[in-house]
Amino acid sequence: MLECRIERKLRDFGMTQRELSQRAGTTPQSLYAWMNGKSVPSLEAAFKIAAVFKCSIEDIWSYKEEKEHQTS
């Protein structure tokens, strides 16, 4: 699963979700879905968002393996 840090970046930059979506060329609905783990961005969209924040993709998203639940 992807852990998203867009909300923290928005606070750091004093930017709204609408402003970010406009600058990154995406829709507010897509941005909302990414932030809430409902979907994942395309690689192109991820790069555009990282460019807006002047950081790497890894500064915004990180991969975390989901632990399998085993029953005994």
MMTF fields as JSON, N, C-alpha, C and O atoms, coordinates in Angstrom:
{
  "mmtfVersion": "1.0.0",
  "mmtfProducer": "UNKNOWN",
  "numBonds": 287,
  "numAtoms": 288,
  "numGroups": 72,
  "numChains": 1,
  "numModels": 1,
  "chainsPerModel": [1],
  "groupsPerChain": [72],
  "chainIdList": ["A"],
  "bondAtomList": [4, 2, 8, 6, 12, 10, 16, 14, 20, 18, 24, 22, 28, 26, 32, 30, 36, 34, 40, 38, 44, 42, 48, 46, 52, 50, 56, 54, 60, 58, 64, 62, 68, 66, 72, 70, 76, 74, 80, 78, 84, 82, 88, 86, 92, 90, 96, 94, 100, 98, 104, 102, 108, 106, 112, 110, 116, 114, 120, 118, 124, 122, 128, 126, 132, 130, 136, 134, 140, 138, 144, 142, 148, 146, 152, 150, 156, 154, 160, 158, 164, 162, 168, 166, 172, 170, 176, 174, 180, 178, 184, 182, 188, 186, 192, 190, 196, 194, 200, 198, 204, 202, 208, 206, 212, 210, 216, 214, 220, 218, 224, 222, 228, 226, 232, 230, 236, 234, 240, 238, 244, 242, 248, 246, 252, 250, 256, 254, 260, 258, 264, 262, 268, 266, 272, 270, 276, 274, 280, 278, 284, 282],
  "bondOrderList": [1, 1, 1, 1, 1, 1, 1, 1, 1, 1, 1, 1, 1, 1, 1, 1, 1, 1, 1, 1, 1, 1, 1, 1, 1, 1, 1, 1, 1, 1, 1, 1, 1, 1, 1, 1, 1, 1, 1, 1, 1, 1, 1, 1, 1, 1, 1, 1, 1, 1, 1, 1, 1, 1, 1, 1, 1, 1, 1, 1, 1, 1, 1, 1, 1, 1, 1, 1, 1, 1, 1],
  "groupList": [{"groupName": "MET", "atomNameList": ["N", "CA", "C", "O"], "elementList": ["N", "C", "C", "O"], "formalChargeList": [0, 0, 0, 0], "bondAtomList": [1, 0, 2, 1, 3, 2], "bondOrderList": [1, 1, 2], "singleLetterCode": "M", "chemCompType": "L-PEPTIDE LINKING"}, {"groupName": "LEU", "atomNameList": ["N", "CA", "C", "O"], "elementList": ["N", "C", "C", "O"], "formalChargeList": [0, 0, 0, 0], "bondAtomList": [1, 0, 2, 1, 3, 2], "bondOrderList": [1, 1, 2], "singleLetterCode": "L", "chemCompType": "L-PEPTIDE LINKING"}, {"groupName": "GLU", "atomNameList": ["N", "CA", "C", "O"], "elementList": ["N", "C", "C", "O"], "formalChargeList": [0, 0, 0, 0], "bondAtomList": [1, 0, 2, 1, 3, 2], "bondOrderList": [1, 1, 2], "singleLetterCode": "E", "chemCompType": "L-PEPTIDE LINKING"}, {"groupName": "CYS", "atomNameList": ["N", "CA", "C", "O"], "elementList": ["N", "C", "C", "O"], "formalChargeList": [0, 0, 0, 0], "bondAtomList": [1, 0, 2, 1, 3, 2], "bondOrderList": [1, 1, 2], "singleLetterCode": "C", "chemCompType": "L-PEPTIDE LINKING"}, {"groupName": "ARG", "atomNameList": ["N", "CA", "C", "O"], "elementList": ["N", "C", "C", "O"], "formalChargeList": [0, 0, 0, 0], "bondAtomList": [1, 0, 2, 1, 3, 2], "bondOrderList": [1, 1, 2], "singleLetterCode": "R", "chemCompType": "L-PEPTIDE LINKING"}, {"groupName": "ILE", "atomNameList": ["N", "CA", "C", "O"], "elementList": ["N", "C", "C", "O"], "formalChargeList": [0, 0, 0, 0], "bondAtomList": [1, 0, 2, 1, 3, 2], "bondOrderList": [1, 1, 2], "singleLetterCode": "I", "chemCompType": "L-PEPTIDE LINKING"}, {"groupName": "LYS", "atomNameList": ["N", "CA", "C", "O"], "elementList": ["N", "C", "C", "O"], "formalChargeList": [0, 0, 0, 0], "bondAtomList": [1, 0, 2, 1, 3, 2], "bondOrderList": [1, 1, 2], "singleLetterCode": "K", "chemCompType": "L-PEPTIDE LINKING"}, {"groupName": "ASP", "atomNameList": ["N", "CA", "C", "O"], "elementList": ["N", "C", "C", "O"], "formalChargeList": [0, 0, 0, 0], "bondAtomList": [1, 0, 2, 1, 3, 2], "bondOrderList": [1, 1, 2], "singleLetterCode": "D", "chemCompType": "L-PEPTIDE LINKING"}, {"groupName": "PHE", "atomNameList": ["N", "CA", "C", "O"], "elementList": ["N", "C", "C", "O"], "formalChargeList": [0, 0, 0, 0], "bondAtomList": [1, 0, 2, 1, 3, 2], "bondOrderList": [1, 1, 2], "singleLetterCode": "F", "chemCompType": "L-PEPTIDE LINKING"}, {"groupName": "GLY", "atomNameList": ["N", "CA", "C", "O"], "elementList": ["N", "C", "C", "O"], "formalChargeList": [0, 0, 0, 0], "bondAtomList": [1, 0, 2, 1, 3, 2], "bondOrderList": [1, 1, 2], "singleLetterCode": "G", "chemCompType": "PEPTIDE LINKING"}, {"groupName": "THR", "atomNameList": ["N", "CA", "C", "O"], "elementList": ["N", "C", "C", "O"], "formalChargeList": [0, 0, 0, 0], "bondAtomList": [1, 0, 2, 1, 3, 2], "bondOrderList": [1, 1, 2], "singleLetterCode": "T", "chemCompType": "L-PEPTIDE LINKING"}, {"groupName": "GLN", "atomNameList": ["N", "CA", "C", "O"], "elementList": ["N", "C", "C", "O"], "formalChargeList": [0, 0, 0, 0], "bondAtomList": [1, 0, 2, 1, 3, 2], "bondOrderList": [1, 1, 2], "singleLetterCode": "Q", "chemCompType": "L-PEPTIDE LINKING"}, {"groupName": "SER", "atomNameList": ["N", "CA", "C", "O"], "elementList": ["N", "C", "C", "O"], "formalChargeList": [0, 0, 0, 0], "bondAtomList": [1, 0, 2, 1, 3, 2], "bondOrderList": [1, 1, 2], "singleLetterCode": "S", "chemCompType": "L-PEPTIDE LINKING"}, {"groupName": "ALA", "atomNameList": ["N", "CA", "C", "O"], "elementList": ["N", "C", "C", "O"], "formalChargeList": [0, 0, 0, 0], "bondAtomList": [1, 0, 2, 1, 3, 2], "bondOrderList": [1, 1, 2], "singleLetterCode": "A", "chemCompType": "L-PEPTIDE LINKING"}, {"groupName": "PRO", "atomNameList": ["N", "CA", "C", "O"], "elementList": ["N", "C", "C", "O"], "formalChargeList": [0, 0, 0, 0], "bondAtomList": [1, 0, 2, 1, 3, 2], "bondOrderList": [1, 1, 2], "singleLetterCode": "P", "chemCompType": "L-PEPTIDE LINKING"}, {"groupName": "TYR", "atomNameList": ["N", "CA", "C", "O"], "elementList": ["N", "C", "C", "O"], "formalChargeList": [0, 0, 0, 0], "bondAtomList": [1, 0, 2, 1, 3, 2], "bondOrderList": [1, 1, 2], "singleLetterCode": "Y", "chemCompType": "L-PEPTIDE LINKING"}, {"groupName": "TRP", "atomNameList": ["N", "CA", "C", "O"], "elementList": ["N", "C", "C", "O"], "formalChargeList": [0, 0, 0, 0], "bondAtomList": [1, 0, 2, 1, 3, 2], "bondOrderList": [1, 1, 2], "singleLetterCode": "W", "chemCompType": "L-PEPTIDE LINKING"}, {"groupName": "ASN", "atomNameList": ["N", "CA", "C", "O"], "elementList": ["N", "C", "C", "O"], "formalChargeList": [0, 0, 0, 0], "bondAtomList": [1, 0, 2, 1, 3, 2], "bondOrderList": [1, 1, 2], "singleLetterCode": "N", "chemCompType": "L-PEPTIDE LINKING"}, {"groupName": "VAL", "atomNameList": ["N", "CA", "C", "O"], "elementList": ["N", "C", "C", "O"], "formalChargeList": [0, 0, 0, 0], "bondAtomList": [1, 0, 2, 1, 3, 2], "bondOrderList": [1, 1, 2], "singleLetterCode": "V", "chemCompType": "L-PEPTIDE LINKING"}, {"groupName": "HIS", "atomNameList": ["N", "CA", "C", "O"], "elementList": ["N", "C", "C", "O"], "formalChargeList": [0, 0, 0, 0], "bondAtomList": [1, 0, 2, 1, 3, 2], "bondOrderList": [1, 1, 2], "singleLetterCode": "H", "chemCompType": "L-PEPTIDE LINKING"}],
  "groupTypeList": [0, 1, 2, 3, 4, 5, 2, 4, 6, 1, 4, 7, 8, 9, 0, 10, 11, 4, 2, 1, 12, 11, 4, 13, 9, 10, 10, 14, 11, 12, 1, 15, 13, 16, 0, 17, 9, 6, 12, 18, 14, 12, 1, 2, 13, 13, 8, 6, 5, 13, 13, 18, 8, 6, 3, 12, 5, 2, 7, 5, 16, 12, 15, 6, 2, 2, 6, 2, 19, 11, 10, 12],
  "groupIdList": [1, 2, 3, 4, 5, 6, 7, 8, 9, 10, 11, 12, 13, 14, 15, 16, 17, 18, 19, 20, 21, 22, 23, 24, 25, 26, 27, 28, 29, 30, 31, 32, 33, 34, 35, 36, 37, 38, 39, 40, 41, 42, 43, 44, 45, 46, 47, 48, 49, 50, 51, 52, 53, 54, 55, 56, 57, 58, 59, 60, 61, 62, 63, 64, 65, 66, 67, 68, 69, 70, 71, 72],
  "secStructList": [7, 3, 3, 3, 7, 2, 2, 2, 2, 2, 2, 2, 2, 6, 7, 7, 2, 2, 2, 2, 2, 2, 2, 2, 6, 7, 7, 2, 2, 2, 2, 2, 2, 2, 2, 6, 6, 1, 1, 7, 7, 7, 2, 2, 2, 2, 2, 2, 2, 2, 2, 2, 2, 6, 1, 7, 4, 4, 4, 6, 3, 3, 3, 7, 7, 7, 7, 7, 7, 7, 7, 7],
  "xCoordList": [0.831, 0.0, 0.879, 1.999, 0.377, 1.122, 0.696, -0.492, 1.678, 1.419, 1.628, 2.674, 0.639, 0.657, 0.915, 0.326, 1.81, 2.144, 1.759, 2.331, 0.795, 0.396, -0.158, 0.14, -0.953, -1.565, -0.505, -0.652, 0.543, 1.632, 2.314, 2.62, 2.549, 3.185, 2.299, 2.798, 0.987, 0.077, 0.191, 0.238, 0.235, 0.39, 1.719, 1.781, 2.794, 4.123, 4.2, 4.888, 3.493, 3.546, 2.414, 2.367, 1.494, 0.363, -0.508, -0.957, -0.743, -1.451, -2.726, -2.765, -3.764, -4.988, -4.935, -4.107, -5.837, -5.92, -6.259, -5.729, -7.137, -7.534, -6.327, -6.117, -5.535, -4.344, -3.374, -2.844, -3.145, -2.238, -2.765, -2.006, -4.038, -4.583, -4.451, -4.154, -4.664, -4.51, -3.06, -2.789, -2.131, -0.709, -0.162, 0.735, -0.704, -0.214, -1.007, -0.677, -2.035, -2.81, -3.664, -3.814, -4.218, -5.095, -6.398, -6.558, -7.317, -8.586, -8.551, -7.825, -9.335, -9.415, -9.912, -9.504, -10.796, -11.325, -10.225, -10.169, -9.348, -8.234, -7.297, -6.869, -6.985, -6.092, -6.673, -5.957, -7.954, -8.63, -8.534, -8.257, -8.759, -8.703, -7.297, -7.151, -6.276, -4.89, -4.578, -3.94, -5.035, -4.742, -5.424, -4.936, -6.544, -7.309, -7.138, -7.862, -6.173, -5.877, -6.925, -6.927, -7.815, -8.85, -8.301, -8.821, -7.249, -6.578, -5.139, -4.747, -4.369, -2.969, -2.753, -3.397, -1.863, -1.621, -0.804, -0.087, -0.935, -0.048, 1.351, 1.518, 2.33, 3.701, 3.855, 4.536, 3.222, 3.282, 2.695, 3.284, 1.533, 0.901, 1.769, 1.896, 2.357, 3.219, 4.411, 4.779, 5.016, 6.141, 5.709, 6.443, 4.524, 4.038, 3.818, 4.159, 3.25, 3.026, 4.353, 4.524, 5.283, 6.606, 7.275, 7.942, 7.093, 7.692, 7.101, 7.822, 5.804, 5.174, 5.804, 6.052, 6.059, 6.648, 8.18, 8.816, 8.762, 10.222, 10.909, 11.841, 10.405, 10.954, 10.882, 10.428, 11.323, 11.249, 9.906, 9.223, 9.546, 8.318, 8.348, 7.331, 9.515, 9.638, 9.361, 9.035, 9.49, 9.169, 7.656, 7.202, 6.887, 5.431, 4.772, 3.825, 5.279, 4.706, 5.767, 6.911, 5.379, 6.269, 5.453, 4.254, 6.135, 5.472, 5.606, 6.701, 4.502, 4.498, 3.796, 2.662, 4.478, 3.863, 2.775, 2.933, 1.671, 0.607, 0.946, 1.349, 0.784, 1.054, -0.107, -1.278, 0.257, -0.771, -1.268, -0.491, -2.549, -3.142, -3.249, -3.94, -2.574, -2.58, -3.367, -3.273, -4.128, -4.848, -4.196, -3.706, -4.181, -3.555, -4.57, -4.211],
  "yCoordList": [-1.175, 0.0, 1.242, 1.219, 2.308, 3.558, 4.443, 4.641, 4.961, 5.95, 7.317, 7.58, 8.172, 9.473, 10.592, 10.627, 11.507, 12.641, 13.993, 15.028, 13.968, 15.208, 16.206, 17.398, 15.73, 16.648, 17.442, 18.644, 16.763, 17.449, 18.471, 19.582, 18.096, 19.02, 20.237, 21.358, 20.025, 21.149, 22.134, 23.346, 21.612, 22.493, 23.228, 24.435, 22.483, 23.09, 24.226, 25.222, 24.074, 25.063, 26.083, 27.012, 25.921, 26.84, 26.824, 27.868, 25.64, 25.465, 24.656, 23.807, 24.918, 24.138, 22.968, 22.94, 22.008, 20.88, 21.367, 20.857, 22.347, 22.893, 23.523, 23.307, 24.304, 24.928, 23.859, 23.97, 22.824, 21.765, 21.056, 20.796, 20.743, 20.036, 20.891, 20.361, 22.185, 23.069, 23.117, 23.022, 23.263, 23.366, 22.056, 22.061, 20.926, 19.616, 19.083, 18.025, 19.795, 19.374, 18.142, 17.295, 18.042, 16.923, 17.472, 18.686, 16.6, 17.054, 16.983, 16.171, 17.831, 17.751, 16.382, 15.898, 15.76, 14.446, 13.388, 12.548, 13.427, 12.475, 12.688, 11.731, 13.922, 14.251, 13.743, 13.154, 13.967, 13.502, 11.976, 11.452, 11.271, 9.805, 9.308, 8.325, 9.969, 9.571, 9.804, 8.979, 10.933, 11.287, 10.335, 10.131, 9.757, 8.88, 7.4, 6.557, 7.089, 5.696, 4.976, 3.746, 5.721, 5.115, 4.69, 3.77, 5.366, 5.025, 5.511, 6.18, 5.169, 5.604, 6.427, 6.178, 7.388, 8.237, 7.494, 6.537, 7.96, 7.467, 7.988, 8.922, 7.392, 7.853, 9.301, 10.095, 9.635, 11.011, 12.0, 13.048, 11.663, 12.547, 12.669, 13.755, 11.569, 11.596, 12.522, 13.288, 12.454, 13.338, 14.801, 15.672, 15.077, 16.457, 17.028, 18.18, 16.223, 16.685, 16.907, 17.905, 15.998, 16.161, 17.443, 18.151, 17.73, 18.941, 20.198, 21.162, 20.19, 21.344, 21.586, 22.728, 20.497, 20.61, 20.648, 20.745, 20.57, 20.61, 19.545, 19.827, 18.312, 17.202, 15.927, 15.953, 14.843, 13.57, 12.895, 13.228, 11.961, 11.198, 10.508, 10.436, 10.005, 9.295, 10.194, 9.698, 11.51, 12.428, 12.55, 13.018, 12.129, 12.241, 10.88, 10.762, 9.859, 8.523, 7.536, 7.598, 6.63, 5.529, 4.247, 4.245, 3.158, 1.868, 1.151, 1.035, 0.682, -0.1, -1.418, -1.435, -2.517, -3.827, -4.027, -3.685, -4.591, -4.916, -6.238, -7.19, -6.292, -7.532, -8.5, -8.14, -9.728, -10.745, -11.187, -11.397, -11.318, -11.806, -13.323, -13.857, -13.991, -15.446, -15.923, -15.366, -16.953, -17.552, -18.861, -19.573, -19.192, -20.442, -21.436, -22.551],
  "zCoordList": [0.0, 0.0, 0.0, 0.511, -0.565, -0.589, 0.577, 0.829, 1.268, 2.306, 1.662, 1.068, 1.782, 1.118, 2.12, 3.2, 1.741, 2.608, 1.981, 2.321, 1.075, 0.404, 1.416, 1.339, 2.357, 3.322, 4.093, 4.313, 4.49, 5.209, 4.298, 4.729, 3.044, 2.097, 1.856, 1.762, 1.757, 1.567, 2.725, 2.514, 3.943, 5.118, 5.067, 5.302, 4.755, 4.711, 3.694, 3.919, 2.578, 1.502, 1.577, 0.771, 2.543, 2.657, 1.419, 0.947, 0.9, -0.361, -0.123, 0.767, -0.914, -0.824, -1.811, -2.721, -1.607, -2.536, -3.943, -4.93, -4.024, -5.334, -6.039, -7.233, -5.292, -5.886, -6.394, -7.499, -5.581, -6.004, -7.235, -8.168, -7.257, -8.422, -9.689, -10.76, -9.578, -10.742, -11.208, -12.405, -10.273, -10.628, -11.18, -12.023, -10.704, -11.146, -12.34, -12.876, -12.757, -13.927, -13.675, -14.556, -12.489, -12.162, -11.603, -11.482, -11.266, -10.717, -9.191, -8.617, -8.547, -7.09, -6.618, -5.562, -7.409, -7.047, -7.049, -6.151, -8.058, -8.112, -6.943, -6.297, -6.676, -5.558, -4.245, -3.434, -4.034, -2.827, -2.714, -1.636, -3.814, -3.815, -3.475, -2.749, -3.983, -3.685, -2.218, -1.564, -1.713, -0.331, 0.652, 1.763, 0.243, 1.116, 0.801, 1.33, -0.067, -0.362, -1.189, -1.248, -1.83, -2.669, -4.023, -4.654, -4.46, -5.714, -5.633, -4.676, -6.635, -6.683, -7.955, -8.974, -7.897, -9.066, -10.119, -9.825, -11.334, -12.388, -12.086, -11.302, -12.699, -12.491, -12.943, -12.294, -14.053, -14.557, -13.551, -13.29, -12.986, -12.003, -10.746, -10.181, -10.318, -9.135, -9.358, -8.468, -10.549, -10.862, -10.889, -10.422, -11.431, -11.491, -10.097, -9.829, -9.215, -7.845, -7.141, -6.44, -7.316, -6.713, -7.236, -6.482, -8.515, -9.088, -8.451, -8.197, -8.194, -7.546, -6.176, -5.788, -5.449, -4.119, -4.138, -3.089, -5.332, -5.486, -4.618, -3.865, -4.756, -3.983, -4.827, -5.971, -4.262, -4.975, -4.692, -3.723, -5.537, -5.336, -3.972, -3.283, -3.594, -2.318, -1.111, -0.032, -1.286, -0.2, 0.005, 1.049, -0.991, -0.925, -0.701, 0.077, -1.388, -1.26, -0.841, -1.292, 0.02, 0.36, 0.345, 0.625, 0.01, -0.073, 1.256, 1.808, 1.754, 2.991, 2.691, 2.214, 2.975, 2.777, 3.821, 4.993, 3.359, 4.292, 4.948, 4.28, 6.241, 6.942, 6.724, 6.838, 6.409, 6.218, 7.58, 8.511, 7.669, 8.914, 8.825, 7.958, 9.708, 9.718, 10.932, 12.026, 10.7, 11.807, 12.171, 11.295, 13.444, 13.842, 14.325, 14.703]
}
